[in-house]
């Protein structure tokens, strides 16, 4: 969608136009769900985080000050994901459980039961959570390196390096 169209939708949202909020959900629902799903590997949790994102969107739309709306919404999504992990105080436990589940699913890949998409989900789980999130922001959420760096408040060189290492590791694991 062109910037003028997104600006028009945001103006409508700021005026309380439910139709404009529906347009934003239609425009960003699938991409944001995919972002959460690739981070969590859990459909129900991803739907819960997506719902929370759109509630926050309604509450915070007036704080959007221009620039990349994609960057703004995915920054909010990233914060929601990290807030969820902190709130539950289970980041380590979640990642450990996910890794065990991935290892147990590896046999399915070896037998040819799961497709390439499932294999990608499994090997993504082998990446460090920070690197996995950056890879998802860049390639699944289609954010530019600049947008990622701004949203994470990290130097762009750091982001480039982490994504490069993550992609290198993915190639090794997919090998």
Backbone torsions as a table, in degrees:
resi	resn	phi	psi	omega
1	UNK	NA	138.9	-178.9
2	UNK	-67.8	155.1	-178.3
3	UNK	-58.5	-38.5	179.5
4	UNK	-62.9	-38.4	178.6
5	UNK	-65.6	-44.5	-179.4
6	UNK	-65.9	-38.1	177.4
7	UNK	-61.9	-41.4	178.9
8	UNK	-63.2	-42.6	179.6
9	UNK	-64.6	-40.9	-179.2
10	UNK	-66.9	-40.4	176.5
11	UNK	-60.1	-43.9	177.1
12	UNK	-61.1	-40.9	178.0
13	UNK	-62.2	-42.2	179.5
14	UNK	-64.2	-23.5	176.8
15	UNK	-89.5	-0.2	178.3
16	UNK	86.1	16.2	-179.3
17	UNK	-73.5	110.5	-178.1
18	UNK	-61.9	-33.5	178.1
19	UNK	-61.1	-37.4	178.6
20	UNK	-69.5	-38.8	175.5
21	UNK	-63.1	-39.5	177.6
22	UNK	-61.6	-40.0	177.2
23	UNK	-61.2	-42.8	178.7
24	UNK	-63.1	-41.2	177.7
25	UNK	-61.6	-43.9	178.9
26	UNK	-63.0	-39.5	-176.6
27	UNK	-73.0	-36.5	-171.1
28	UNK	-114.9	-8.1	-175.3
29	UNK	-57.5	-51.5	-177.0
30	UNK	-66.1	-44.9	-178.6
31	UNK	-64.2	-42.8	-179.2
32	UNK	-69.9	-39.0	176.0
33	UNK	-60.8	-45.7	178.6
34	UNK	-59.2	-40.8	177.6
35	UNK	-59.6	-50.7	180.0
36	UNK	-65.0	-39.8	-177.8
37	UNK	-65.1	-41.2	179.1
38	UNK	-67.4	-28.0	177.7
39	UNK	-78.6	-36.8	-172.8
40	UNK	-103.6	-29.3	-175.2
41	UNK	70.2	14.3	-174.1
42	UNK	-129.9	116.1	-176.2
43	UNK	-62.5	-47.0	-177.6
44	UNK	-63.5	-45.0	178.6
45	UNK	-63.4	-39.8	179.2
46	UNK	-62.5	-41.4	177.4
47	UNK	-65.1	-37.9	177.9
48	UNK	-64.2	-45.7	179.7
49	UNK	-65.8	-37.4	177.9
50	UNK	-63.4	-43.1	177.5
51	UNK	-60.8	-43.6	178.4
52	UNK	-62.3	-39.4	178.6
53	UNK	-60.2	-45.1	-177.3
54	UNK	-73.9	-27.7	172.2
55	UNK	-65.3	-46.1	178.3
56	UNK	-62.3	-37.2	179.4
57	UNK	-59.4	-44.6	178.2
58	UNK	-61.6	-42.4	-178.3
59	UNK	-70.3	-35.5	-169.1
60	UNK	-108.2	0.5	-175.0
61	UNK	-55.6	-30.4	-179.0
62	UNK	-71.2	-12.8	178.9
63	UNK	-88.1	-7.9	177.6
64	UNK	-68.5	125.0	-173.9
65	UNK	-115.6	25.7	179.7
66	UNK	95.9	-177.1	-175.8
67	UNK	86.9	-154.7	-177.4
68	UNK	-77.4	112.0	177.1
69	UNK	-68.0	-35.7	176.0
70	UNK	-57.0	-48.3	178.7
71	UNK	-60.3	-41.0	-178.6
72	UNK	-65.2	-47.4	-176.2
73	UNK	-71.1	-37.1	179.6
74	UNK	-75.5	-24.7	171.4
75	UNK	-66.0	-43.6	177.3
76	UNK	-62.0	-41.8	178.9
77	UNK	-62.0	-41.9	178.2
78	UNK	-62.0	-43.3	178.6
79	UNK	-63.2	-40.9	179.1
80	UNK	-63.3	-43.1	178.6
81	UNK	-60.7	-47.9	-178.9
82	UNK	-69.0	-37.0	175.7
83	UNK	-61.7	-40.4	177.8
84	UNK	-59.5	-46.2	-179.4
85	UNK	-63.8	-42.3	179.0
86	UNK	-67.3	-43.8	-177.9
87	UNK	-59.4	-43.9	-179.7
88	UNK	-78.6	-14.2	-178.7
89	UNK	49.9	43.0	-176.3
90	UNK	-131.0	19.8	-174.6
91	UNK	-54.8	-49.5	-178.3
92	UNK	-63.7	-44.3	-179.2
93	UNK	-63.8	-42.2	178.6
94	UNK	-61.6	-45.4	-178.7
95	UNK	-66.5	-38.3	177.2
96	UNK	-64.5	-44.7	178.1
97	UNK	-62.2	-42.3	179.4
98	UNK	-62.5	-44.0	179.4
99	UNK	-62.5	-42.1	177.7
100	UNK	-62.5	-42.1	179.9
101	UNK	-64.4	-39.8	179.5
102	UNK	-64.7	-44.0	178.9
103	UNK	-61.6	-39.2	-179.9
104	UNK	-70.2	-26.4	178.4
105	UNK	-81.3	-16.3	-178.1
106	UNK	-57.8	-33.1	178.6
107	UNK	-62.0	-36.5	178.2
108	UNK	-63.1	-37.8	178.2
109	UNK	-67.4	-43.2	-179.3
110	UNK	-60.8	-33.2	-179.3
111	UNK	-82.1	-6.3	179.6
112	UNK	83.5	8.9	-177.7
113	UNK	-71.3	-42.3	-178.0
114	UNK	-91.6	150.4	179.3
115	UNK	-86.2	-177.2	-179.4
116	UNK	-60.9	-36.4	179.6
117	UNK	-62.9	-41.7	177.8
118	UNK	-66.2	-38.9	178.1
119	UNK	-62.5	-41.2	178.7
120	UNK	-62.5	-42.2	178.7
121	UNK	-59.7	-41.5	-178.8
122	UNK	-67.0	-46.9	-178.0
123	UNK	-71.5	-28.1	174.1
124	UNK	-61.2	-34.5	178.5
125	UNK	-66.0	-18.4	178.6
126	UNK	-81.4	-15.4	179.4
127	UNK	-78.0	154.2	171.0
128	UNK	-56.8	141.6	-174.7
129	UNK	-58.4	-37.0	179.8
130	UNK	-66.0	-45.8	-179.6
131	UNK	-67.2	-41.3	178.2
132	UNK	-58.0	-43.8	-179.9
133	UNK	-63.9	-42.2	179.5
134	UNK	-63.0	-42.6	178.3
135	UNK	-61.6	-41.9	179.5
136	UNK	-65.9	-40.9	179.4
137	UNK	-62.1	-41.2	-176.1
138	UNK	-73.7	-49.5	-169.6
139	UNK	-100.4	-36.0	-178.9
140	UNK	-86.4	-39.7	-179.6
141	UNK	-91.3	-5.8	175.1
142	UNK	59.4	35.4	176.2
143	UNK	-84.8	147.3	176.2
144	UNK	-75.8	161.4	177.5
145	UNK	-60.4	-36.5	179.1
146	UNK	-63.3	-45.1	179.3
147	UNK	-62.7	-41.2	178.8
148	UNK	-63.3	-46.8	-179.2
149	UNK	-60.0	-42.0	179.4
150	UNK	-66.7	-42.6	-177.8
151	UNK	-68.9	-31.4	-179.2
152	UNK	-92.3	-8.6	-177.2
153	UNK	55.5	46.0	178.0
154	UNK	-126.6	154.1	177.1
155	UNK	-62.7	145.7	-178.2
156	UNK	-61.1	-34.1	177.8
157	UNK	-61.6	-37.6	177.8
158	UNK	-65.0	-43.8	179.2
159	UNK	-62.5	-47.2	179.6
160	UNK	-58.2	-44.1	-179.1
161	UNK	-63.8	-46.0	-179.1
162	UNK	-64.0	-42.8	179.6
163	UNK	-65.7	-41.6	178.6
164	UNK	-59.9	-46.5	178.6
165	UNK	-63.3	-39.1	178.7
166	UNK	-63.7	-42.9	179.3
167	UNK	-66.8	-39.3	177.4
168	UNK	-60.8	-44.2	179.8
169	UNK	-66.1	-39.8	177.2
170	UNK	-60.9	-43.3	178.1
171	UNK	-60.5	-41.1	178.6
172	UNK	-62.6	-45.2	-176.9
173	UNK	-71.0	-33.8	-179.6
174	UNK	-77.0	-24.5	-177.5
175	UNK	-30.9	NA	NA
